[in-house]
Amino acid sequence: MLTTHNQQSEIYAAQPRRNPQSSDWFNRIPKVGLHLHLEGAIPLPALWQLVEKYGTAPELTNLADLERIFAFRDFPHFIETWVWKNQFLREYEDFTWIAAAVASDLAAQNVLYAEVFLSPSDFFRHGLELPRLVEAVRLGLDQVPGIPIRLVIDLVRDNPPGKAAAILAQAAELRGLGVIGVGIGGSEQLYPPEPFAPVFAEARRLGLHTTAHAGEAAGADSIWGAVRHLKAERIGHGTRAFEDPALVETLVQTQIPLEMCPISNVCTGVVSRLEEHPIRAYFERGMLVTVNTDDPHMFGSSLALEYRMLVQKLGFTHDDIRTLIKNGVRASWLVQEAKNQLMQSIETDPAWRPEKV
C-alpha cells in the first residue's frame, strides 16, 4: 500500500510557487494537455468557495482542511474522495464557475491547447441535463480567451453500457460546443472494457474520437481490452503495459498514444515511487508517450511539476521534455492543419529553446 502522505509531501515540496511571470523554464515552456478531468482540475480556492456555498462539510473549517482531504490510501480511496468532492457541484452556474477557474489556471501555465474530460453522469442526481451542463462548461471556458479547450465526455464505466449509450447519443449532438470525443474512466478494477465495445463502435460511427482509461487500476488485460475490443484511439494511463511484453511491442508498433500521468499514479498507489514509474522505459522503447496531470488539484501537481520530476527523478533531458510536448500535439484530436499551427506556436514560443534552462 502506498504511503501517500510521504509521497505527496515530496511532490508538494517540489512544486514552485505559481507565477505566470516566473523565470523557471518548466513553468514558461508552452504545454499541451490531453488527459485532464475538469472536476479534478478545480483550483482549490475555487472549490473552497463551493464548499462554503453549500455548507455540507462541517469537518472542513478552512482551505488547509480541504487540502488535507486529497491524500489517498489507494485507487478505490481516490474514487471515494472524487465522489465526495462532486457533492459541491450541483447547479449549472457551478460548472461555469469551475470551467472559468480551470481555463484561467491552464492559461497561467502557458498551456496552449487542452482536451478535458467531463463526467456528466455524476451530476444527473441533481437534476442536471447533459446539454445544459455542457453549455454551462463552455460558457466558463470561453471567459478565458486564447486557449482552445475541447471536451471529452467520460461515459464512466461504473454505468451500465445502456446508460453509457444514452449519454453518447446526447454527446454526439454537442459537437458545436466543443465536444470532440468520449472515454471511460471510473472503477477500472471492477468494470472491464469489453462490455462497452458496442458503445465505442457507435461513437466511431457518429464521428467522435475515443479514449479509454486502462492499465491504471487494472493490468495489461485491461489495456488489451481497450485496444482489441474498444479499438480506442488513445489509452488513458497505460501504466501497467509492462506486465505483458507482447502488449508493449504492440503499442510500439501501432503508436497508439498513451496519456500518461506519473504523479497521479504515485498519489493513487499505482506505482509506489516516481523513480519506479515505467514512463522512461516506454519512452526509450519508442511508444508514443504523452505527459498529463489527470486531476492536478487533487494531487498538488501541474504540467510544470510533471516535467520537473521527470528530469529530477527519471533522467529525462530538456530535449526529451520537448519531445513529450510534441507527442502531445501529434496525439491530439485536432485536424492536421490545426496541429501544424499549434506546433508552430509552440516552436516559436520564446521559452521553447531558451539560451539557459
Secondary structure, DSSP 8 states (H G I E B T S, - for coil): ---HHHHHHHHHHH-----TT---HHHHS-EEEEEEEGGG---HHHHHHHHHHH---TT--SHHHHHHH---SSHHHHHHHHHHHGGG--SHHHHHHHHHHHHHHHHHTTEEEEEEEE-GGGGGGGT--HHHHHHHHHHHHTTSTT--EEEEEE--TTS-HHHHHHHHHHHGGGGGGTEEEEE--S-TTTS-SGGGHHHHHHHHHTT-EEEEEESSSS-HHHHHHHHHTS--SEEEE-GGGGG-HHHHHHHHHH---EEE-HHHHHHTTSSSSGGG-THHHHHHHT--EEE--BSHHHHT--HHHHHHHHHHHH---HHHHHHHHHHHHHHS-S-HHHHHHHHHHHHTSTTSS-S--
